[in-house]
Amino acid sequence: MGRFVNASPSAARSLTRGCLALAAAGLVLAGCHTPGSSPPSGNGSSSPTPNPGTSTPSSNAGGGTTLFPYAVGDTWVYVETLGTDHGTTTNKVTAVEPVADGHRVTFSTVANVAGLPSTPTTLTYIFHPDGSITVPFAQLGNGSVTLKSGSIVWPPTAVIDSGKPTRSTLVVQIKTAGLSSTVHADVTVKGGGPQSVTVPAGTYNATVVDETIAEKVEGISVTTTVRTWLAPGVGPVKTEVLASSLGASRSTVTDELKSFNKG
């Protein structure tokens, strides 16, 4: 989220301080967390495991979908805005590995944004044979998060184009301030149609994917919407995160593509 996700924030810091919201990670957002928090652990009970005897493909291995291609060495640089903070996020494909249900693609993401850790974070996506993609999720707020079950999946392009929503449920354990709680988050993924979008890297005819994550934290309803613009042959070119709670709604994170270089 760019999703690549270092999401996943300044508005988020004020909106969700003391509690937590989950957001799907495009490439700009995934795996991002606020200072003092721990990255989410686990990627869902449905995550595939490597096939016996398989090996990591050569460095030029590539694949993906028309809207989200990948190859080892591909690098996306995003301009990231978190409230009044600005900086860049760099995402690079470091490995592609065959697994039981497709290919596991590992990204290294490094943030150069005030208030975010500069240590590289590893993000994992699963690209399935039917064109669907299992994506990570991002943490907003302080605390540690463990994904106990469920996953966030972008459906195949044909389903995205149809605008038909797909739904899933995440079960997450949250530990903060010495307390532990279990949260059920309802996730809806839906195509938002074609849209022209202009970012620092240029203007693209993109396809929009909307993710809505609804949950209750300490009795408070929190809704997080992640909108991702996917450009053919490039992948995520823009991501916006909007968090709503207690009647307040504001954009927490925006990532816009600055450059994309093939490996």
C-alpha positions in Angstrom: 0.0 0.0 0.0 2.1 3.1 -1.3 -0.2 -0.6 0.2 2.0 -1.3 0.0 0.6 -0.9 2.6 3.0 1.2 5.7 -0.3 1.8 6.8 -1.6 1.6 7.4 -1.2 7.4 11.0 -1.7 11.3 12.2 -5.4 11.5 12.0 -5.5 7.8 13.0 -3.4 8.6 16.0 -6.0 11.0 17.3 -9.0 9.0 16.2 -8.0 5.6 17.5 -5.5 6.3 20.3 -6.1 3.8 23.1 -8.0 1.5 20.8 -7.3 -0.3 17.5 -8.6 -0.5 14.0 -7.7 -3.0 11.3 -7.3 -2.1 7.7 -6.6 -4.3 4.7 -3.3 -3.7 3.2 -3.1 -2.8 -0.5 0.6 -2.4 -0.8 0.8 0.8 0.8 -1.0 0.1 4.0 -0.2 -3.4 5.1 1.9 -3.9 8.1 2.1 -0.3 9.1 1.7 0.5 12.8 2.1 3.5 15.0 5.1 4.2 17.2 5.3 1.8 20.2 3.0 -0.8 18.7 3.8 -4.2 17.4 3.1 -5.4 13.9 0.2 -7.8 13.5 1.3 -11.4 13.7 -0.1 -14.3 11.7 -1.8 -14.1 8.3 -4.9 -16.1 8.9 -5.6 -19.8 9.3 -6.3 -20.2 5.7 -2.8 -19.2 4.6 -1.3 -21.9 2.5 1.9 -23.7 3.3 4.7 -24.6 0.9 4.5 -27.8 -1.1 7.1 -30.4 -0.2 10.0 -30.2 -2.4 9.3 -26.8 -3.9 12.0 -24.2 -4.1 12.1 -20.4 -4.5 11.9 -19.5 -8.2 14.8 -17.7 -9.9 15.1 -13.9 -9.4 13.3 -13.1 -12.6 10.2 -15.1 -11.6 7.0 -13.1 -12.1 3.3 -13.4 -12.3 0.2 -11.9 -10.7 -2.8 -10.4 -12.5 -3.2 -7.7 -15.1 -4.1 -5.3 -12.3 -1.3 -6.4 -10.0 1.7 -8.0 -11.7 4.9 -8.8 -9.8 8.4 -10.0 -10.3 11.4 -10.2 -8.0 13.0 -6.8 -7.9 9.9 -4.8 -8.9 10.0 -1.6 -6.8 7.2 0.9 -6.1 7.9 4.3 -4.4 5.0 6.2 -2.9 4.5 9.6 -1.5 2.8 9.1 1.8 0.6 11.6 3.8 -0.4 10.9 7.4 -2.3 13.9 8.6 0.3 16.7 8.5 3.2 14.3 8.2 4.7 13.6 4.7 7.3 11.2 3.4 7.9 8.2 1.1 7.4 4.5 1.3 9.4 2.1 -0.8 8.1 -1.4 -1.5 10.1 -4.1 -3.3 9.4 -7.7 -4.2 12.1 -9.8 -2.6 10.9 -13.4 -3.1 8.3 -15.4 -5.0 7.6 -19.0 -3.8 5.2 -21.7 -5.0 2.8 -22.7 -2.2 -0.2 -25.1 -2.1 -2.7 -22.5 -3.3 -0.7 -20.3 -5.7 2.4 -18.2 -5.0 3.6 -16.5 -1.9 5.0 -13.1 -2.8 7.2 -11.3 -0.2 7.6 -7.6 -0.2 10.1 -5.5 1.8 8.6 -2.1 2.7 10.6 0.8 4.2 9.0 4.1 5.4 10.7 7.4 5.4 7.9 9.2 7.3 8.1 11.2 10.5 6.7 9.1 13.4 6.9 5.7 11.6 9.7 3.1 12.1 12.3 3.1 9.4 13.2 -0.5 9.9 12.2 -2.6 6.9 9.0 -4.6 7.3 8.2 -7.8 5.5 4.7 -8.2 4.0 3.3 -11.4 2.5 0.7 -11.7 -0.2 -0.8 -14.9 -1.7 -1.7 -14.8 -5.4 -4.1 -17.6 -6.1 -4.6 -19.5 -9.5 -8.1 -18.1 -9.9 -6.8 -14.5 -9.8 -7.8 -13.7 -6.2 -5.2 -12.3 -3.8 -4.9 -12.7 -0.1 -3.7 -9.4 1.3 -2.3 -8.5 4.8 -3.9 -6.1 7.1 -2.6 -3.1 9.0 -2.8 -1.9 12.5 -3.8 1.5 13.6 -3.2 2.4 17.2 -1.1 1.1 20.1 -1.0 -2.5 21.2 -0.1 -5.9 19.7 -2.4 -7.8 17.4 -2.6 -11.5 16.6 -4.8 -12.7 13.7 -6.5 -15.8 15.0 -8.6 -16.8 12.0 -9.9 -15.4 8.7 -8.2 -13.5 5.9 -8.8 -10.6 3.6 -9.1 -11.6 -0.1 -9.4 -9.5 -3.2 -11.6 -11.5 -5.6 -10.7 -12.2 -9.2 -10.8 -9.3 -11.6 -14.1 -10.4 -13.1 -15.8 -10.3 -9.7 -14.2 -6.9 -9.0 -15.5 -5.6 -12.3 -19.0 -6.9 -11.6 -19.2 -4.8 -8.4 -20.5 -7.8 -6.4 -19.4 -7.6 -2.8 -17.6 -10.5 -1.1 -17.6 -10.8 2.7 -15.4 -12.4 5.4 -14.8 -12.2 9.1 -11.5 -11.8 11.0 -11.0 -12.9 14.5 -8.3 -10.9 16.2 -6.7 -10.9 19.6 -5.7 -7.5 20.9 -3.3 -6.8 23.8 -2.9 -3.3 25.0 -2.1 -1.7 28.4 -1.8 -5.2 29.9 -5.3 -6.2 28.8 -6.3 -8.8 26.2 -9.6 -8.9 24.2 -10.9 -10.6 21.1 -12.4 -8.6 18.3 -14.5 -9.9 15.3 -14.1 -7.6 12.3 -16.5 -7.9 9.4 -14.8 -7.3 6.0 -16.5 -6.4 2.7 -14.5 -6.1 -0.5 -16.2 -4.6 -3.6 -15.1 -3.2 -6.9 -15.7 0.5 -7.3 -15.5 0.6 -11.1 -13.0 2.2 -13.5 -11.6 5.6 -12.7 -8.9 8.0 -14.0 -6.5 8.9 -11.3 -3.5 11.3 -11.3 -0.6 10.7 -9.0 3.0 12.0 -9.1 4.0 9.2 -11.4 1.4 10.2 -14.0 -2.3 9.6 -14.9 -3.7 6.1 -15.0 -6.9 4.5 -16.1 -7.4 2.4 -12.9 -9.8 0.0 -11.3 -11.0 0.8 -7.8 -11.2 -1.8 -5.0 -13.0 -0.8 -1.8 -12.5 -2.6 1.4 -14.7 -1.9 4.5 -13.7 -3.3 7.9 -16.4 -2.9 10.6 -15.7 -3.8 14.3 -16.4 -2.9 17.9 -13.5 -2.0 20.2 -14.4 -1.6 23.9 -18.0 -1.2 22.8 -17.2 1.5 20.3 -18.1 0.9 16.6 -15.2 1.6 14.3 -15.4 1.5 10.5 -12.3 1.6 8.3 -12.5 2.0 4.6 -9.6 1.3 2.3 -9.8 2.4 -1.3 -7.1 1.2 -3.7 -6.6 2.3 -7.3 -5.1 -0.5 -9.4 -3.6 0.3 -12.8 -3.0 -2.4 -15.5 0.6 -3.5 -15.7 1.6 -1.4 -12.6 -0.5 -2.5 -9.6 -1.6 -0.1 -6.7 -1.0 3.5 -7.8 -3.0 5.1 -5.0 -4.5 4.1 -1.6 -6.7 6.1 0.8 -7.7 5.0 4.3 -10.8 6.6 5.9 -11.6 5.8 9.6 -14.9 6.6 11.2 -15.8 6.4 14.9 -18.1 8.3 17.3 -19.6 10.2 14.4 -16.1 11.5 13.3 -14.8 10.6 9.9 -11.5 11.6 8.4 -8.8 10.5 5.9 -6.0 8.9 7.9 -3.5 7.9 5.2 -3.0 8.6 1.5 -0.3 7.0 -0.6 0.3 8.0 -4.2 2.7 6.4 -6.6 5.9 8.4 -7.3 7.8 5.8 -9.4 7.6 2.1 -10.5 10.6 0.2 -11.7 10.6 -3.4 -13.0 13.1 -5.7 -11.5 
